Amino acid sequence: MHKLQQYKGKHLWHVIAVVVIVQLVLAWAGIHVYTERELRYRHQIESALKSSNDQVLQNLAKWRARTLAAAESLMDDRLFAQALSRWLAQPQAPVLDDLQNRLRSLTERNEFAKVLLLDAEGRVLVTTAGADNRMLPEREQAALKQSLQQAQAVVVEPYRQTQFAYPMFSVFTPLYDGLQPLGVLWMVVDLRANLFPLLNAIQQGSATAESMLLQREGSDVVHINSLRHRISQPLERLASIDQDDLVSVQAFAGIRGVFYGRDYRRHQVLAASGVVPDSPWLLVSKIDVTEAFAHDQRKEGVFLGLLIGISVLLMLSTVLYWIWRTGQREHVLKVELENHMKWLERAQKTALLGFFSIDFSNRKIMLSPMAAEILGTQGQRQLNFSDLARYIPAEQIKRTLRKLLKVRRFGTVQKIEFELRPQLTQSHTHMLECWCEMEDAAAYDQTAKIIGTIQDITQRKATDQALEKYRTLLEHQVRKDSLTGLSNRRALDEALDQAWEHAMRDSQPLAVLVIDIDHFKSYNDHYGHLQGDVCLQQVAHVLEQQVQGGDGSAFRFGGEEFVVLLPNTTLAQAEQIACHLCQDVQMQGLENAAAPEVQVVTISVGVASVTPRTGDCLGGRSLMAMADAALYQAKSAGRNQVCVQTAD
C-alpha cells in the first residue's frame, strides 16, 4: 500500500496533464469538425431545394410549350378551316355536328377544359355544346385581335374570369382560308387539372415545403395557385411590393437562386426562385428553416454527445490503466513455475514443434506454449471444443472432427492437415500438420485423452509447390522447339491423338497441313546455316500468326517441315487456309537467290481432312500420311502451291 501511494504521488500530475491536453485537443477537433459538417449539410440542403425548384421550372416550361404547340398546330389544319368555311357560307346541321365533334376531340386529346369557335369580331359561334352568342371579355377581345393581326397563337395569362368557375389559362389560335380570316379558336385550360399538380411535387414528405407560381399585376404580387398554409383561392393578391421582407417580393425584385427570408406567414424560410422561360411567371419554392435543418441539428447533437462520451471514456480509461499498472508493479510473480517451464519451451522452439492434449471428460484442449504460438491463440493455452472453429476454416472443420473421432474410437494414429483461417494470418496462408493418437491405446472411455504434436509446414508446402511448378515447366520446355518457339514433334503426336479422339467423339472433321520450305537445302548452302535459322523463324512466325485466335496449332515437324493441326475444319476450309499461308510467306519477301522459279522464299503445302470413324485403328497417322502424300504432289508439280488429298 505504501508503494501504491508513493507511485500515485510521483505520477499523478503527469497523468492529469496528459488527460487535460487530450481533452483540449478533442475539444478543438470537435468544434472544427462540427463547423465543417454544419456548412456541408447546409450546402446539401440548399442544393437539394434548388434542384427541386429547377425541376419544377422545367416541368412548367414543358407544359406551357406543349400547350402552345398544340394550339399552333391547329393553324395548319386545312380540313377544319374548310369545314368552318362551308358552315359560314351555308349553316347546316351536318356541318355543325362535324365542327362540334372536332372541338370535342380537341378537348379530349389536348387536355383543354373547353374549346370555343369565335368569329373575327369575337362572337361565339360554336362550342362543344352548340352555338353561343355571348361576347368576349375585354382582355380576350384584345388577344383575339392580336392573334388575327399577327397570324399566330396568343396566350391569355391566368386571371379571374367570372365566365368560368375555375382558374383558367387560354390560347387564341386564328383560322384562315387562304389569306381570308375565318375565325379564332379559343382554347381554355383548367389549371387545377393540368398545372397545379406540377407544383405539388415538392410537398412530398415535407410538412412545410411549398411551391408558389407568381405573376405581377400592377403593384401587387398575385399567386396563381392556392397557398398551402392559408385558406385562399387561386389568383389572389399576396402582398404589396413595398413589403420587401417577403421571399415572393424579393424574388420579383431580382433575387435568383437560393436565399433566406420570410413567407406570407412571417415564418423564416429557405427559398429558391426562378423564372419560367417564355412567360411572365415566377416560381418560388420554400421550406421552413426549422424543418430543413432539424435533421442536421439532431445529427450534430448526437455527434457532440459522442465526443463528450469519448472524452469521458478516455479519462476513465486513463485512470483505470494507471491503477492497473500500479497493481502490476506490486504483483509477485511465481518465479519457480516459470523456471520449470523454460526448458520445455526452449526445446519446443528449437524443434518448432508444439504439443497438445484433448480431454473429452471436460471438453478441453490444452496447448503447450509453442503450440499456442503456432496456432496463433495470442497466449491462450486452454480452448473449448467450440473455440476450435475460430482457427480452422469452415470447409475443413467436419473433416478434422471425423479424423479425431476415428482416433478416439479405433485408436489409430491419424495425420491431420488444415489451414489457419485467413483473418488470423498476417501475410500468407499458414498450413499446419497434426499427428494424433490415444494417450492410452487400451482405454477408450470418457477419461481417455488424445495427445499429439502440431507443426507449421507452410515452408515445406511452398517448397513442394515450387518443385511441382518447376517440373511442369520442364515438361513444357520438352515439348517446345527451341529455335522457332513452336511446339515440337512430341507435342504434335500428343495433340494429334487428342484431336482425333475429340473429332471421332463429336463427329467433326479434322484437317492437317504438312508444309515444306521450297529449296531450303539450296538456301542453306547459299546463305549459310545462321540465315537458314532466320528463315525458319520467319516462316514459323507466319504460321503462328495465321492460326492465332482459332483452335488451330502450328508445330515444327523436323528440319524445314512444319505441320498445322486444324480441328473442326473441312477440306475446303483447310485448303483456303493453306493458300493464305502460301501467299503470306511469299509476301514476306525473304530473298532466295538459289530458287530457280521465284527469287523469294516460298512453301509447298499438302492438305488432308477426314471425319474420324469408330474402329479406325491407324488414328491420326493415316491423316498425316494423306497430307504428306499431298505435299509430295505439290512439290512434284513445281512447288509454291497447295495440293489436296481426299479420303478416297
Number of C-alpha atoms within 10 A of each C-alpha: 8 7 12 14 10 10 15 15 11 11 11 12 11 10 15 14 11 12 18 12 11 15 18 12 11 16 16 12 13 17 13 11 12 16 12 12 15 16 10 11 14 15 12 12 15 17 15 12 24 20 13 16 26 20 15 23 24 14 16 22 18 14 15 18 15 13 19 18 12 17 24 18 11 17 19 11 12 14 9 18 22 15 15 23 19 13 17 16 9 10 12 11 10 10 17 20 14 15 22 21 14 15 23 19 15 20 17 12 9 14 16 22 20 20 25 23 28 26 18 17 13 21 18 22 18 21 21 19 13 13 14 14 11 11 14 16 12 9 12 19 17 14 20 29 18 17 20 21 11 10 16 16 25 24 23 16 15 19 17 15 13 9 8 11 9 17 21 22 20 24 25 30 26 30 31 21 14 9 8 8 17 20 26 28 24 26 25 21 24 19 20 15 14 13 19 18 11 17 20 16 16 20 16 10 8 12 12 18 23 21 27 22 25 25 23 17 10 9 11 16 20 23 25 27 23 18 18 15 12 9 7 14 14 19 20 18 18 19 17 14 18 10 11 16 15 23 27 33 22 19 22 21 11 10 15 15 17 18 16 18 19 20 19 15 10 11 14 18 24 24 29 28 29 22 19 20 15 9 14 11 21 21 25 25 27 31 24 22 17 14 15 20 15 12 12 16 13 11 14 16 13 12 15 16 12 13 17 16 12 14 18 13 12 15 19 13 12 16 16 12 12 17 14 11 12 16 14 11 12 11 9 8 10 8 8 8 9 10 10 10 12 11 10 14 16 13 13 17 14 10 10 16 18 24 19 21 20 23 17 16 11 11 11 16 20 18 23 23 23 26 25 20 17 19 24 14 18 10 14 14 17 15 15 14 13 9 13 12 13 13 18 19 15 11 8 13 14 12 13 15 12 11 17 22 12 14 20 24 13 12 20 15 16 15 16 16 17 17 18 19 16 14 10 16 12 8 8 10 14 20 18 18 16 19 15 24 22 23 17 12 15 9 14 16 11 11 10 18 21 21 18 19 18 24 20 20 16 16 11 11 14 12 12 12 12 12 12 12 12 12 12 12 11 11 11 12 14 14 18 18 18 11 12 20 16 22 22 22 18 15 18 20 13 11 17 21 14 13 19 24 17 17 19 20 12 12 14 17 20 26 27 31 31 27 26 26 22 21 17 22 15 15 21 17 11 14 14 12 13 9 13 19 14 14 22 19 16 16 24 22 16 17 25 19 12 19 17 12 9 9 11 17 21 24 27 26 22 12 11 20 18 23 26 25 23 24 22 21 21 18 19 14 13 25 23 13 19 28 16 14 24 21 15 17 22 19 12 14 12 16 16 22 15 19 16 9 12 13 14 18 25 29 26 28 32 29 31 29 28 24 18 21 15 10 8 10 9 8 17 21 14 15 26 22 15 23 27 23 18 24 27 18 20 22 19 9 13 11 21 22 19 24 23 23 20 13 11 3
